[in-house]
Every structure is written in C-alpha cells, then in structure tokens.
Amino acid sequence: MSRALMIQGTGSNVGKSMLVAGLCRAARLRGLSVAPFKPQNMSNNAAVTVDGGEIGRAQALQAVAAGLPAHTDMNPVLLKPETDVGAQVIVQGRRLTTARARAYQALKPQLMGSVLESYGRLRAAHDLVLVEGAGSPAEVNLREGDIANMGFARAADAPVILAGDIDRGGVIAQIVGTQAVIDPDDAAMIAGFLINRFRGDPRLFDDGYSLISARTGWRGYGVLPWFSEAWRLPAEDAMDLAAPRRAEGLHVVCLVLSRIANFDDLDPLAQEPGVRLTMLGPGRAIPGDADLVILPGTKSTRGDLAFLRAQGWDIDLAAHVRRGGRALGICGGYQILGRLVADPMGVEGPAGAEEGLGLLDVETVMTADKRLSVARATHAATGLPFDGYEIHIGRTEGPDRARPFAFLEGKPEGAVSSDGRVAGSYLHGMFRDDAFRAAWLAEFGAASQGGYDLGVDAVLDALAAHVEAHLDVEGLFAAAR
C-alpha cells in the first residue's frame, strides 16, 4: 500500500529540499519506488518536465534522487516572483495567471483540487511519496486556505516531521515555538522532529534534544550534521548562490540580477577546477580581470535591465568588451544584450519598451505565449551537439541572428556579434553537457574535468549515506502512512 511522509520546516531555507532529496535516494537504494512532491513552491529557478511543463528546480533534483524523470505532478503549484508583491502562478506546469500577494491568498483554496489530483496520481504510482512543505507552519497568518503545509497535510492525511535548522541558532525555540502557535489539530499531524545542519560534536546537544522532546511530546528522529558536499548539488534558492573561492583559473563573472532565474546553468562551471566563478552581487563593479561575463536568466527582463544599469554594470560591461573580453547572455540575459526590449502587451509588467545594452544587434518583443521544451541543439562554432531546454517568453530577431549561437531542429538559434565577443542564446543547461563544456572552455585555454551529471549522482549517494548514518531512517519510513 502506498504511504506518504511530509517534511515541514521551522522556517524557509532550513534544508527541507536537501532532506527530501536524501530520503528519496535512501528509499530508492532500499528498493522502494519513491516520488517527491511539493504542493506549492516559490522559485524562479525552474526545470522543464517530460510532460512539457515546469516545476521548481528542487523537485527536479529530488526526481533525480528518486530515479525518475521530472513531472509536473511533483510540484503542481509554482509561484515565480515578478515583483516584490506579485508572482506568476503556474498550475500543473502551465501559467494560470499573474497575481499580487493578496489576490493569491484568495486564489489558494481553488488550487487545492489540482494539488490533491497530482498527489493522488503519485500515490497511485509509487510505494512512497515524500512531501516537502513550504516556508513554515508557524506562519499562522497564512493558515487560512493553506495548501503548502498543514492545510495540505490534513487534507491528505500525511504525517509530518518538523525540521529545525540549528545553524541559524535558536533551534529549541524554533521547534517548541512552532507547537505553541499552531492549532492543536495541526500539531496532532506532527509525528516527530529532527535537527538539521549541526556543526561540531552532536553530543553537546543531547540536553537540548531531550528538552525539545519533553516540551513537545514529539519523538526525535536524529541530529543531522552539516553536509559539506551540498554546494555541488543544483541550488533552487537565490539565497544559496555561492561558488568555491579560487585564486586562479579562467575568471567567469555572473551578474546576480534581482530576479535571477535558472541560475543552476552556472553549477557545472563552478565545479571545474580550472574556472574561477564570481557570482557578482549588487554594489560591486565587474572585475577588470574577468575573461567572460555571463548575464543569466531573469523573470523580469526590463526590471533587471534597470537593475543592471543602477549598478553601473552597463558601463562596466561595455568597457569589458572594448578591452577584448567576452560576454554571454542566456535567456533574459540574451534579451538584455540586444538593442531593444519591447513589451507592448504588458506581459511582464507595465506595457512599454526599453533600450537594451546594444551589444547584440537584435530586438526582443515580449509575447504572452511561453516556450517550454527540452532541446537537442548543435553549437554553431564547434559543431558539437548538446542537450538543453527552453523556458521563455518573447521573440528575438535582428542582423546578428545571421550568426547563430546554435542550431535547433535545423533552424538558427541565438545570435553572435560581428566581432564574436558577445553571444546570446535562449538555451538553458548547455554547460551540463561534458563535451560541449570542455570545448567551450578550450576556447579560453581552460581544461575540463568532465563528469558533471555523474558527480551529482555520486553526491546524492553520499547524501543518502549521510542521512542513513545520522537519522532514524527506518523510523521515518515507518511513520509514513
């Protein structure tokens, strides 16, 4: 009989996604058919699924851990922030609407049917479904109409394990305080707790662990030490953006835009020993020794064009190219590099148009239809095939399209400037392809160690072993129902 277990957290970014990924791989290694599920996610870092939709990147990684292709049922509601107060609402992989926060609160109860429908299909197809909550059940101001935490748990009768992040400090208050503020019927859904991201000797927390159990009456399922290899797995939250600090190597600078999207494009480069990747945040100038500047995807092209200019990066980037440096724009970054970004229908915000950076002789017109597809392309410069995916709105045309970045289904894709220093493409995920990445780095005189996907799989195995060694995994799976 199919069973389910839900991991909720005492707050955002406490490691729920990593816990579910590790438990998915542990279940798979035990011979179980397991699937990940997150009722509602908020992220601009999305993955294209086998059924032609999009879900949060964390659920795509969890699918890899479970040995499954990513499917829209794994994350039936995805919110993609476009402004500080509004987001695009994706339901079962397709855009439903764009809603401001207050309007979305009113919309949530209507989405529970789709959430339970997707969940039901996963339950019918697998031995075990591991569910990830969103934010925290302690956000009781959001409890009415909730589909992400206790509202879902009670509707689906899914037992909950509450995870606290000791690295933040105050983990005793995190867990005990959660019980204190939530409804008693919600608290009854919690089967136990666990402690995540412990550094040092876990025995030093024995008294705290016992205190939590005594105060709450909940069973403890263990203390999980910090997993040092976590940086090698694709991150979903922009809060997790980081890169290994290296003093030497090909210097690649990625501009961290305010609505940066699909930034896991950079993960394979970050893991190359011959690459020094700088994730450049606001208020910092583009370094003069940069070899390549990457403009990543964004959920708000015109908004991030203004953000980029506010940092002075437009001036820095122009100087970088004049000095002989190179630039690559991916998706929204490609649009920003052009001469004009027009949004006559107001798809991304107020209708209007903005001059782009003018480093590519192309213009973009935003359209309401979104292109979502897994792609097999051929790099124009090297003739090498590579796998990627498209997830964008807008059409881009202009003279520099005569020099395509790649060919997709026999048609030109992307653009390259006449001097070859600036390129743009709508294709995400290109650097995951080992052969393409090696050829790309060779153009700069850098070598590749290869094996990116194999490396991710090895880290997932190590994560599962880490979880098995420190948590009562047998007890956790027994708690599922």
N, C-alpha and C positions, 0 to 999 in steps of 0.2 A: 504494500500500500504506500502511495506517495506521502511524503512528510515534508514539513517546512519549518524553518527556523529563521527568525528575524534578528539582525544585529542593528540595534539603535545606539546612538552615542549621546554623551552628555553635552555635546556641542558640535559645531561644524569643524571639519578638519581634525578629528580626533583619531583618524585612522580606520574608519569603518570600511572604506573601499579595499584597503590592503588586507584587513581581516577577512573579508568575504572572499577575496582572491585566494588567500592562503588556504582557507577552509574548502573552497571549490577544488583546488588542486589536491588537498589532502583526501577529500571524498573520492575524487577520481582515482587516486592511487590506491584507495581501498576497494576499488571495483564498483563504485556506485555511479549511476547515471545522475549527474547533478547539473543544475542550471542556476545562474544568477538572476536576480530580479530586483529592480529598484522602481517603486511605484512612480515617484516623481524625482527628477533630478534638475539641478540648475547648473548649467555649464555651457560655455561657448566652445568647448573642446569636444567635438562630436565625431562619431565614426559612421561610415556608410555601411548598411547591413546587406545581407544576402537577399532580403526581400525588397530592396530598393528604398529604404527609409533611413532615418538617422537616430542614433541613441548616444548617450553620454559615453565618453571615452573610457571611463572606469568600468562600465558594464561590458564594453568590448574587450578590455583586458581580462575581466572575470570570465568571459566566454572562452578566451584562450586558455585560461587556467582550467576550465571545465572540459576542454577539448571539443568545443562547439563553435560553429560559425555564429557571428553576432546576428541577432534577430531583434526586430522592433518590439517583440513581446517582452524582452528583457528590461526595457525602460519605456513604458507606454506613455509617460508624460515627461517631456523635456522642455525646460524653460531656458531660452537663450537671451540673456540680457542685452538690450539695445541701448538703453539709457539707465540712469540711476534709479528710475521709478517705473520702467516698463520693460517687457520682455516678449519675445516671440514665443508662442505656445505651440509646441509640436505634440501631436497626439497620435500614438501608434505609428510614428515615423513621418507624419505629414503635418505641414503647417496648418493650424486651425485658425489662429488669429494672432494679433498683437494686442497685449493688454497691459494697462497700468496695474500697479500692485493692488489697489483697492478693487478694481474690476476683476482681477484674477481671483481674489478671495470669494467673490460672488459666483465665479465660474466653477470653482473647485468641486462642489457637490455633483455637478453634471458630469464630471470626469471619472467618478468612481466606477461607473459601469464599464468603461473602457479598461480601467486598471484591473478590475476583477476578471474581465474577459481574458485579457492577456495572461494574467496569473493562472487562471483556470487551465489554459492551454498548456502552460509549462508544467503544472501539477499532473496533468494527464499524460505527459510525455516522459517524465523523469521520476526517479526514485526519491530525489531530494531537491527542494528549491531553497536556496539560501538568499534571504531578502535583506537588502540594505535600506535603512532608514535615511532620512534627510534632515540635516540640522539636528534638532533635539526635541524630545517630547516635553521638555521643561518649558518650551515656548508656548505656554498655555494660552497666550493671547491669540494664537493661531489654531487652537484646538478645534473650533467650530468648523465643520466641513473638511477636516483634515483628511488627506489621502496619502500622506507621506510617512506618518509614524503610527501613533496609537489608533487613529481613525481607520487606517488600513489593517493594523494588527487585529482589531476587534472585528472588523467586517470579515476578515479571512480566517479568524481564529488561529492566528500564528503566534506561537510563544516567542517572547522577546528576551534577548540577552543585552544588557546595558553595558556599553564600553566607555570607560573613562580614560583620559589621557593624562598620565602622571607627569609627563614632561612639561606641561603647562603650569603645574603647581595646583594645589588645592583640590586634588582628586577626591579626597574624602568628602568635601563639601559638594563636589560635582555630583556624586552618586547619591549621597544621603539627601542633598537638597532637591534632587530630581524627584525622589519619592515624596518629599514633603510638599511639593507644589502641584503634583499631578493628581487627577481624580483617582479615588480609591479603586474604581473599576478598571482604570487604565493600569494602575500599579499592579493589579492582580494578574495582568498579562505578562509581567516580568518574571522569568524563571530564574534569573541569576545575573551576575555581573562578572566582568573581567577588567583587568588593568592593562593598559597598553603603553608602550614606549618607555619602559623603565630603563634607566641607566644606572649602572653600579651593581651592588650586591642586593638581590631581591629579598634576602632575609631581613634586611633593615626595614622592610615594610611589613613585616609579619604582624605587628601590633595594629597598624593602620588597616590592614586587610581584615583582621578579626573584628575591629571596631565597625567597619562597614557592614560586615555580615550580621553583627549583633544589633546594630541600629536599624537595619532594613529588614532583617529576617530572610534575606536573599542568599542563595548559595553562590559561593565564589568558584569561578572556573579557571582561575590562574592569573599569574602575572607574566605578561609577555615582554621580554627585554626588547630594546631598540634593535630594529633590523637594519643593519648598516648598508645592505645592498639595495635598499628601497629606491635609491636615486636612479638605478638602472632600469626601472620599470616606467612605462609612459605615465606621466602625471596628468591629472584632469583639471586640477585647480590651479589658477594662476598664482596662488599663494605658495605653491610648491616649486615655482620656477627657480632652478638653480643649475649650475654646471660645475664640474670639477675645476679647481683652480690650478692652472698650469702656467708656468713662466715662459714656455717656448711652444713653437708649433705654428701652423697656419692660423692666423688670427681672424676668426669669423665673429662678426658682431651682429646680434639680432636685436632689433629695436622692440622693446616691450611696450606695445601700444596699449592704450587704455581699455580697448575692447578686444584684446588679442584673442585669436581663435585658432584652434588646431595647431597649437604650438608644439605638440609632440612631433611635428615634422623635423624638429631640431635634435631629438633624442639620439638618433644614430650618429650624428656628428659629435655630440657631447661625449660619446663613449670612445671616440677614436683617439688613441694616444698622441697622434700627430696633429691634433686640432686643439687650439685654444679658443673655446667658445665663451664669449661675453654676452650675457643677457643684460642689455643696457636699459636701465630704468630711467624715469623722468628726472630732469635736472642735471643730467650728465652729458657731456659732449661726446660725439663719436670719436674714438681714439685715432690719433694720426697714424698709428701703425696698423690699422685694420687692413686686411687683404680683401675681405669680402664683407659687405653689409647686406643683411637679409631683412627685408620688410615682410613680416609674416601675415597670415590671415587676420581678418578683423570682422567683427559683427556689425560694425558701423563705419563704412569706408570714409564718408565725408566727415563724420565726427572725429575719426582718428587722423584724417588729413589735417584738420585744425589742431588736434593734439600734437601731432608731429611738428607742425610749424611753431607751436607755442614753446617747444623745447629747443628751437633753433636747429633741429635736425635737418631741415630742408637746406640750410646754408652749409652745414657740415657735409651733407651727402653730396651736394654739388661740388664742393672742394675735393672730396674724396675721389670722385670720378675724374675730375680735372687732373688730379695727381697720378692717374692711371689705375686707381682702384676699381674694383668691380662691385656690382650690386645685383641682387636677385629679389624680385618680388613674387610672392606666392599668393594667389587668390586676391584678397583685398589689397595686399601689398603690390600686386601687379597693377591693379586699377589705380592706386595712388601714384605709381611711377609715370602714368600717362599724362596727356595734356589737359584732359577734362574728365570730370566725373559728374554726370547729369542724372538726376532722379526726378523726372517730370511728374511721376505719379505719387511721389512721396512714400515710396516703399520702405525706406529705412528711416524716415523722419520727415520733416517739412520738405515739400517739393522745392526743387531748385537745382543749381549747378555750382560746382566749384572748380577752379583751375587746379590741375594736379601739379606734380613736380616737373613735368615736361622732360623727363629723362628718357622716356619712350614716346615715339610719335604714334600714339594710339589714343582713342577716346572711348569712354565707357558710358553706356546708357543702362540704368537700372530697370529691371523688368520684374513683374510680380511673380513670374514662374521661377522656381528653383530647380537647378540641375543637380541631381543626385545619382551618381553612378560609380561603379567600380570600373577602373580603366586599365587597359594594357596599351602602353604607348611606346614609341620609339624616339629616342633622343636624336634630334636632327644633327648635332655636331659630331657625335660618335657612332651613330647607327645602332646603339645598344638599346634593347628593349628593357622596359621596367614597368612594374606594377604601381598603380596609384589610385587615387579616387578624386572625383569632383564633388563639391558641395558649395554651390554659389548661386547668387542671382546676378544678373547683368550680362550684357553683350559688349565685347571689346573689339573694335576694328580700327584700322589705320595703316599707314605705309609700312611701319615696322613689322606688321604681320606677314609681310613678304619674306621675312627671315624668321621662320617659326622656331620656337624652342624645341618642339617635339611634333610628332605626327600621331594622330589619334584616329583610328579607323580609316587610315589613309588620308586624313584631312589635316591641314596645318593647325597647330595649337600653340598659343602663346606668341611671344614676339622677342626679337633681339635688336638692339640698337645697331646703327650702321658701323660703329667702331667696335662692336662686340663686347663692350664693357658692361652693358646693362641688359638684363633679361627678365622676362616675366612669364608666368605660367599659372594656369588655374589648377594644376595637378598637385594635390597633396600626397604626402607619403613617399615621394620619389627616393628619398635617401635611405629608406628601409631596404631597398634593393642593393645587395652587396656589390654586384658587378658595376652597376651604374655609379654607386657612391665611390668606388675605387677609381673609376675613370674620371669622375668629376674632380676628385682630389688630386689625381695625377696631373690635371691641367695646371694646378698650383704648385706642383712639385712635392706634394704630400702623399704618403702611403696610407693604405687602409689595412686594418687588421681583419675586417670581414666578420661574418657570422653574427649579425645583429639579432635576427629572429631566434637563432639557436641560443644566443646569450640570454634573451628574455625568458625563454623556456627553462633554461638552467636556473635562473634566478627564481622563477616560480616554484621549481622543485625545492630549491633551498628555503624559500619562504614556507612551503608546506612542512618541511622538516623542522624548521624553527617553531612553527605553530604546534606541531606534534610533540616537540620536546618540552614545551613550557606550559601548554594549556591542556585541560582535560577534554581532549577532542572526543574521546569515547562518550563522555558525559554530555557534551554539547550535542552530539548527534542523537543521543538517547532522549534529549529534551525536546527534539523536534517532534511535531505531530501533524 
